[in-house]
Structures are given as structure tokens and as C-alpha cells.
Amino acid sequence: MSIYKNKKSLVIYFSRADENYAVGYIQKGNTEYIAEYVKNFTDADLFKVEPLIPYSKEYFKCIEEAKQRIDNAPIKKEIKDISSYEVIYIMTPIYWGTYAPEIETAIKDLDFAGKTIRIATTHEGSGLGSVVEDIKSLCKGAIVVNDSIAIRGKDCLKARNKIEQWV
């Protein structure tokens, strides 16, 4: 059994439905499936990061919009306090080589001192991108576990066992 499985955990994730690369149009984003698997295996709380202004339904328009939001990605609802959590899972699709811009907006002002962070990404060829390094520099005082996982978007629906082994 994982040393993290029974700790008070929070999953902070960004996920987008609509047209996804190599997957087509989907009703629920790939990263949301992964987040739900983690919740099921750890009883973690979920916090879905949602953009204040929705992205285009078309994939190529969406990635251009994401590029424009890199330094300013407002979100609908903020996380106020993570003090009661021991483990924070940060999950995101890869946008322009790193996390979705809204992830940074959601976590940049949180106090991660002494928190354990585990990272998962969804992608279609980018793997983890620079997410791990970027999270380490953003989440000062956190312990970023060196076991991050990257799941291809087209494999998310059948990644349940892989996520169970990871958590």
C-alpha cells in the first residue's frame, strides 16, 4: 500500500472537454477521469479549476487561447486554504509544454510549506513537459515527489489500474 493513500489529500485539477487532440470531441476532459480515479483510491477532495472565460470548443483555437492566457488566466473560484491537507495532487493537461495557465492562477498564492505534491499530466506526446520543474519553482516549501505520471489522453479511460498502482 502506498504511503500516501490514507493521508488527507486534495486533487487540484484542470480538465477540458470538447475537442481534444487525437481523441476528438469528448463530454468530459481526460484529466478529470484521472482526478476521479485518484479520488476513488484515496478519498481525496476534488477541486476543479475552471477558467473564468471558457475555452473554444475547437482544439486548435483552444491552444491559441491558452497561449494568450499564460500570464493572465482568471478562474471562476479560488482555493482559499490547503492547511488541512497533507498531500496535494496537481493534475493538468500539457499546454505549451507545461501546465494549463489556470493551474498557476489557482496555486500561485497558496502556502505549500511542508505539503507533499504529486503530479499527473495528460498529453498526446508531451509527457510531463516542464510541469514538474515549474511546480517546484511555484510551490515553495513543498516536497514534490519524484514519481510524477503522464497519461496519454487517448488512454485515460483505461488508465484506472495504472492510477491505482501509482497512488
Buried (B, 14 or more C-beta within 10 A) or exposed (E): EBEBBEBEBBBBBBBBBBBBBEBEEBEEBBBBBBBBBBBEBBEBBBBBBBBEEEBBEEBEEBBEBBEEBEEEBEBEEEBEEBEEBBBBBBBBBBBBEBBBBBBBBBBEEBEBEEBBBBBBBBBBEBEBBBBBEBBBEBBEEBBBBEEBBBBBBBEBEEBBEBBBEBB
